[in-house]
Amino acid sequence: MNKARVAIVGRPNVGKSTLFNRMLGTRQAIVEDLPGTTRDRIRADVTWEGREFVVVDAGGLETEGRLAGLRQKIREQVERSIAEADLVLFLVDARDGLLPGDLDVADLLRRTEKPLILVANKVETAAQRRELHQFHELGLGEPETISAYHGKGIDDLLDTIVENLPPAVEEVPEPEAIKIAIVGRPNVGKSLLTNTLLGEERQIVHEIPGTTRDTVDSVLMYNGETITLIDTAGIRRRGKIEPGVEKYSWARTEQAIERADIGLLLIDAVEGLTSQDLHILGYIQKAHKGAILGVNKWDLAEYPDTTAWASLIRQKVKFMPYMEIVFVSAMTGYGVDSILTTAKRVYAQRQRRISDTALDRVFREALAAHPPPSRGHLRLKFFKAIQTDVNPPTFTFIVNRASLVHFTYRRYLENMLRKSFGFQGTAIRLVFKSKGEDDNKRKR
């Protein structure tokens, strides 16, 4: 990337995610009044006064707590964010005042010799302004003052950021990327798989279920193709989803599936396919995405017979016969490349366009082999079939009355399209319009 990077760094619960969202003008990062909510690096583009740059919301640096291993991984993520940054925003909390954790962060930043701006958040009263002098002990100059929650001082801070960024470098447009949302239940290995595919520990991997709470995009090149991996939070059954952070995580996962081209459902080879896995697959189908089921931890499978496993899975997932199945081990790397080759193949199917001549021929053959059923004295009539879009492949059928189309005939037409043209690995969308529907809308 040629865009300058700005990393937001500080101890937990000083308002990094709130500032991140305020700078974006959206609620992209999860904001919750709990220390340690952000664990992975979240990044997004911000444009201010004609200058575009990337803002990175890193996890909070903890100095106490029982999750020693996870705290260390979070620290490594923050250090990586700092190393990649062109400018660091060091956020402190004016309500709490100067704490030992702030001194630890300041020591770390001084050693990096990165350009930085000290920012005092939650400055909302005159008394808090009078106490700002205590932050001089950090030796980082006069702090910029803001209230991220109330939006105060954000414009001035953005002005200061733009003034301190390195000169802009002309950016080469990135090619269109294949977007893969990696989804599944907690602790099936989604983040570890992302890291294995990337060849670096970009996400935090830990044995505690639910480590990833935000969706995180990572980009890689594979055989000349740009691929975006979207790592998501583990999805539990709706009845077990707790309010707060977990609820927002589920919402982010739904959004990730919506903006992806392909949903990769990862399941555990030890636990097998569960009812929750079927629920997630149903959501991928409803969103009309490409579908790949990855059986992870294949090195731990008690009966590692791919043919038997695939047959059993397809019996349970009859509603998605087009779904691709791969067997992998994110831990050992076994079969991981098959995910990317399969994704490229599925994406190509999603981009397919069928010629009008070939589509009309199959359409007429389908009607002749199985005429549309009638409902009482009303008979469904088909006039035309056209492909109106790709990704997903979308076919529009012009009929006399769209309300007469039964789901069984819809399924019959889809099966005929698949039999004739393939579309393996991806959902296709069928749209039925009553003749004259578009003309009537234009007249109104």
C-alpha positions in Angstrom: 0.0 0.0 0.0 1.2 3.5 -0.8 -1.1 5.3 1.7 0.5 6.6 4.9 -0.5 4.6 8.0 -1.6 6.1 11.3 -1.6 3.7 14.3 -3.8 4.4 17.4 -1.9 3.1 20.4 -2.5 3.1 24.2 -3.3 1.0 27.2 -6.8 -0.7 27.3 -10.0 1.3 27.6 -8.7 4.8 26.8 -11.0 5.1 23.8 -9.0 3.9 20.8 -11.9 2.3 19.1 -14.2 5.2 19.8 -11.6 7.6 18.2 -11.2 5.2 15.3 -14.9 5.2 14.6 -15.1 8.9 15.0 -12.4 9.5 12.5 -14.2 7.2 10.0 -17.6 8.5 10.7 -18.9 4.9 11.1 -19.1 2.2 13.7 -16.6 -0.2 12.1 -14.7 -1.2 15.3 -16.7 -2.7 18.1 -16.9 -0.2 21.0 -17.7 -1.6 24.5 -16.9 -0.2 27.9 -14.7 -3.2 28.7 -10.9 -3.3 28.8 -9.3 -5.4 26.0 -12.3 -5.4 23.6 -10.0 -4.9 20.6 -7.5 -7.7 20.1 -6.7 -7.7 16.4 -5.5 -4.8 14.2 -8.4 -3.1 12.5 -7.7 -0.8 9.6 -9.7 1.5 7.4 -9.2 4.4 5.0 -9.8 8.0 6.1 -9.8 11.1 3.8 -9.3 14.5 5.3 -8.7 17.8 3.5 -8.0 15.8 0.3 -5.4 13.5 1.9 -6.2 9.8 2.2 -4.5 7.6 4.8 -5.0 4.4 6.6 -5.9 4.3 10.3 -5.1 1.2 12.3 -6.8 0.5 15.6 -4.5 -1.8 17.6 -5.3 -3.7 20.8 -4.6 -2.2 24.2 -1.3 -2.9 25.9 -2.0 -4.6 29.2 0.4 -4.9 32.1 -1.7 -6.9 34.4 -4.2 -9.8 34.1 -4.5 -13.5 34.0 -4.3 -14.0 30.2 -0.5 -13.9 30.0 -0.2 -15.7 26.7 -2.9 -13.7 25.0 -1.5 -10.4 26.4 1.8 -11.2 24.9 0.2 -11.8 21.5 -1.7 -8.6 21.7 1.5 -6.7 22.5 3.1 -8.3 19.4 0.2 -7.1 17.3 0.6 -3.5 18.7 4.3 -3.6 18.1 3.7 -4.7 14.5 1.2 -1.9 14.0 3.8 0.6 15.3 6.5 -0.8 13.1 4.3 -0.5 10.0 3.0 3.0 10.9 4.2 6.4 9.5 2.7 8.2 12.4 1.5 7.0 15.9 -1.3 8.5 17.9 -0.6 7.8 21.6 -3.9 8.0 23.4 -4.2 8.7 27.1 -7.2 9.1 29.3 -7.7 12.5 30.9 -10.2 11.1 33.4 -7.9 8.5 34.8 -4.8 10.7 34.6 -1.3 9.4 34.2 -1.0 5.7 35.0 1.9 3.3 35.0 0.5 1.7 31.9 0.9 5.0 30.0 4.6 5.2 31.1 5.1 1.7 29.7 3.6 2.6 26.3 5.7 5.8 26.2 8.9 3.8 26.8 8.0 1.5 24.0 7.2 4.3 21.6 10.4 6.2 22.4 12.5 3.1 21.5 10.8 2.9 18.1 11.7 6.6 17.2 8.4 6.8 15.2 6.8 10.3 14.7 4.0 10.5 17.2 1.2 12.8 18.5 0.2 12.6 22.2 -3.6 12.7 22.4 -5.5 13.2 25.7 -9.0 11.7 25.3 -12.1 12.3 27.5 -11.2 16.0 28.1 -14.7 17.3 28.9 -14.3 19.7 31.8 -12.2 22.7 32.9 -10.9 20.6 35.8 -9.6 17.9 33.4 -7.9 20.5 31.3 -6.1 21.9 34.4 -4.7 18.4 35.2 -3.2 17.8 31.7 0.1 19.0 33.0 0.7 15.6 34.5 1.2 14.1 31.0 4.3 16.3 30.6 6.1 13.6 32.6 5.9 11.4 29.5 8.3 13.8 27.8 6.2 13.8 24.6 5.2 17.4 24.5 1.8 19.1 24.9 -1.1 16.7 24.2 -3.8 17.3 21.7 -7.1 17.4 23.6 -10.3 15.6 22.4 -13.4 13.9 23.5 -13.9 11.0 21.0 -17.2 10.1 22.5 -18.7 13.6 22.0 -16.7 14.3 18.8 -14.9 17.3 20.3 -11.5 18.3 18.9 -11.6 15.6 16.2 -11.3 18.1 13.3 -8.3 19.8 14.9 -6.7 16.4 15.5 -7.2 15.4 11.9 -5.6 18.7 10.8 -2.6 17.8 13.0 -2.4 14.3 11.6 -2.3 15.5 8.0 0.3 18.1 8.8 2.6 15.4 10.3 2.2 12.7 7.6 5.0 12.1 5.1 4.6 13.5 1.6 1.9 11.7 -0.4 3.0 9.0 -2.9 0.9 8.4 -6.0 -1.0 5.1 -5.4 -1.2 2.4 -8.0 -4.8 1.2 -8.2 -5.2 -2.3 -6.8 -6.8 -5.0 -9.0 -10.2 -6.4 -8.0 -9.7 -8.9 -5.3 -11.5 -12.2 -4.6 -13.0 -11.7 -1.2 -13.3 -14.8 1.1 -15.1 -14.6 4.4 -13.7 -17.3 6.8 -16.6 -18.2 9.1 -17.5 -20.9 11.6 -18.0 -21.7 15.2 -15.6 -20.6 17.9 -12.2 -22.3 18.1 -12.3 -24.2 14.8 -9.1 -22.5 13.6 -10.2 -19.6 11.5 -7.4 -17.2 12.6 -4.8 -19.9 12.4 -5.9 -20.7 8.9 -5.6 -17.1 7.9 -2.1 -16.9 9.3 -1.1 -20.1 7.5 -2.4 -18.7 4.2 -0.7 -15.4 4.8 2.6 -17.0 5.9 2.7 -14.6 8.9 0.9 -14.2 12.2 -1.3 -11.4 11.1 -4.2 -12.4 13.5 -4.0 -13.4 17.1 -4.2 -17.1 17.6 -4.9 -18.4 21.1 -6.6 -21.5 22.5 -9.4 -19.5 24.1 -12.6 -19.7 22.0 -13.8 -16.3 20.7 -10.4 -14.6 20.4 -11.4 -12.8 17.2 -14.2 -10.3 17.8 -13.9 -7.9 14.9 -13.8 -8.9 11.2 -10.2 -8.3 9.9 -9.2 -8.1 6.2 -5.9 -9.4 5.0 -4.7 -9.3 1.4 -2.4 -11.8 -0.4 -1.3 -12.5 -3.9 -1.8 -16.1 -5.2 -0.7 -17.1 -8.7 -1.2 -13.5 -9.9 -4.6 -13.1 -8.2 -5.4 -10.7 -5.4 -7.3 -12.4 -2.6 -8.8 -10.7 0.5 -9.2 -13.0 3.5 -11.9 -11.8 5.9 -11.3 -13.4 9.3 -14.5 -13.3 11.5 -15.6 -13.9 15.0 -16.8 -17.4 16.0 -20.5 -17.8 15.6 -22.4 -19.5 18.4 -26.1 -20.6 18.3 -28.3 -17.5 18.4 -29.7 -18.6 21.8 -26.2 -18.5 23.3 -25.2 -15.2 21.8 -24.7 -12.8 24.7 -25.5 -9.0 24.5 -22.8 -6.5 24.0 -19.5 -7.5 22.2 -20.7 -10.9 21.1 -23.9 -9.5 19.5 -21.9 -6.9 17.6 -19.4 -9.6 16.5 -22.2 -11.7 15.0 -23.4 -8.5 13.1 -19.9 -8.0 11.8 -19.8 -11.6 10.6 -23.1 -11.2 8.7 -21.7 -8.1 7.1 -18.5 -9.9 6.2 -20.5 -12.6 4.4 -22.6 -10.0 2.6 -19.5 -8.2 1.2 -17.6 -11.4 0.3 -17.7 -13.3 -2.9 -17.2 -16.7 -1.2 -18.1 -17.9 2.3 -15.6 -20.5 3.6 -17.2 -22.4 6.4 -14.5 -24.0 8.6 -15.6 -27.1 10.7 -13.7 -29.2 13.1 -12.8 -32.7 11.9 -12.9 -34.0 15.5 -16.4 -32.6 16.3 -17.8 -33.1 12.8 -20.7 -31.1 11.1 -23.0 -29.6 13.7 -26.5 -28.0 13.5 -24.8 -24.6 14.0 -22.6 -25.3 10.9 -25.8 -26.0 8.9 -27.2 -22.7 10.1 -24.2 -20.8 9.0 -24.3 -22.5 5.6 -27.9 -21.5 5.3 -26.9 -17.9 5.7 -24.2 -18.2 3.0 -26.8 -19.7 0.7 -29.4 -17.0 1.5 -26.7 -14.3 0.7 -26.1 -16.1 -2.7 -22.4 -16.5 -2.2 -19.9 -19.0 -3.3 -19.6 -21.8 -0.8 -16.6 -23.8 0.4 -16.7 -26.1 3.4 -13.3 -26.7 4.9 -12.8 -29.6 7.2 -10.0 -28.4 9.4 -7.8 -30.3 11.9 -7.7 -33.1 9.3 -4.5 -34.4 11.0 -6.6 -35.2 14.1 -9.5 -36.9 12.3 -10.2 -40.4 13.7 -11.3 -41.7 10.3 -9.4 -39.7 7.6 -11.3 -41.0 4.6 -12.1 -38.0 2.4 -14.6 -39.9 0.2 -16.7 -41.1 3.2 -16.6 -37.7 4.8 -17.6 -35.9 1.6 -20.5 -38.3 1.1 -21.7 -37.9 4.7 -21.5 -34.1 4.5 -23.4 -34.0 1.2 -26.2 -36.1 2.7 -26.6 -33.5 5.5 -26.3 -30.5 3.2 -28.7 -31.5 0.4 -29.9 -27.9 0.1 -26.4 -26.9 -1.2 -25.4 -29.6 -3.6 -23.1 -27.2 -5.4 -20.9 -26.6 -2.4 -17.2 -27.4 -2.7 -15.5 -29.5 0.1 -11.8 -29.3 1.0 -9.8 -31.1 3.7 -7.1 -29.1 5.5 -5.0 -28.7 8.6 -4.2 -25.1 9.4 -1.7 -26.4 12.0 0.4 -28.5 9.6 -0.4 -26.7 6.3 -1.9 -29.9 4.8 -4.3 -29.0 1.9 -4.3 -25.3 2.6 -3.4 -24.4 -1.0 -6.5 -26.3 -2.1 -8.6 -23.5 -0.5 -7.1 -20.8 -2.8 -7.2 -22.9 -5.9 -10.9 -23.9 -5.2 -11.7 -20.2 -4.4 -10.3 -19.1 -7.7 -12.4 -21.8 -9.5 -15.6 -20.8 -7.7 -15.0 -17.1 -8.4 -14.6 -17.9 -12.1 -17.9 -19.6 -12.0 -19.5 -16.6 -10.3 -18.2 -14.4 -13.2 -19.6 -16.6 -16.0 -21.9 -15.1 -18.6 -24.0 -17.4 -20.7 -24.8 -16.4 -24.3 -28.4 -15.5 -25.1 -28.5 -18.3 -27.7 -27.3 -21.0 -25.3 -29.6 -19.8 -22.5 -32.6 -19.6 -24.8 -32.0 -23.1 -26.0 -31.8 -24.6 -22.5 -34.8 -22.5 -21.4 -37.0 -23.9 -24.2 -35.8 -27.5 -23.6 -36.7 -27.1 -19.9 -40.2 -25.8 -20.7 -40.8 -28.6 -23.2 -39.5 -31.4 -20.8 -41.5 -30.1 -17.9 -44.2 -27.6 -18.6 -45.1 -25.0 -15.9 -47.8 -26.2 -13.5 -51.2 -24.5 -13.3 -52.8 -23.3 -10.1 -56.6 -23.8 -10.4 -57.7 -22.1 -13.6 -54.5 -20.0 -13.7 -51.6 -21.3 -15.8 -48.0 -20.0 -15.5 -46.6 -18.9 -18.8 -42.9 -18.1 -19.5 -42.0 -15.6 -22.2 -38.2 -15.0 -21.9 -35.1 -15.8 -19.9 -32.1 -13.5 -19.8 -28.9 -13.4 -17.7 -29.0 -10.0 -16.0 -25.9 -10.1 -13.7 -22.8 -12.0 -12.5 -21.3 -12.5 -9.0 -23.7 -14.2 -8.4 -24.9 -15.3 -11.8 -28.5 -13.9 -12.0 -31.2 -15.0 -14.4 -34.4 -13.1 -14.9 -37.5 -14.9 -16.2 -40.3 -12.9 -17.7 -43.7 -14.6 -16.9 -47.4 -13.7 -17.1 -47.7 -13.7 -13.3 -44.7 -14.1 -10.9 -46.9 -15.1 -8.0 -47.7 -18.4 -9.7 -44.0 -19.6 -9.6 -43.8 -22.5 -7.1 -40.6 -23.2 -5.3 -40.4 -26.7 -6.8 -40.4 -25.2 -10.4 -37.9 -22.7 -9.3 -35.7 -25.5 -8.1 -36.3 -27.4 -11.4 -35.1 -24.4 -13.5 -32.0 -24.0 -11.3 -31.1 -27.7 -11.7 -31.5 -27.4 -15.5 -29.2 -24.3 -15.5 -26.6 -26.2 -13.4 -26.8 -29.3 -15.5 -26.2 -27.3 -18.7 -23.7 -24.7 -17.5 -22.1 -25.8 -14.3 -21.8 -23.0 -11.7 -20.2 -25.5 -9.3 -19.4 -23.9 -6.0 -21.7 -20.9 -6.2 -25.3 -20.0 -5.6 -27.2 -18.6 -8.5 -30.1 -16.1 -8.3 -33.4 -16.6 -10.1 -35.7 -13.6 -10.5 -39.2 -13.8 -11.8 -40.9 -10.7 -13.2 -44.5 -10.4 -14.4 -44.7 -9.2 -18.0 -45.0 -5.4 -18.2 -43.8 -5.0 -14.6 -40.9 -2.7 -15.5 -43.0 -0.7 -17.9 -45.7 -0.1 -15.3 -43.1 1.1 -12.8 -41.7 3.5 -15.3 -45.1 5.0 -16.0 -45.7 5.5 -12.3 
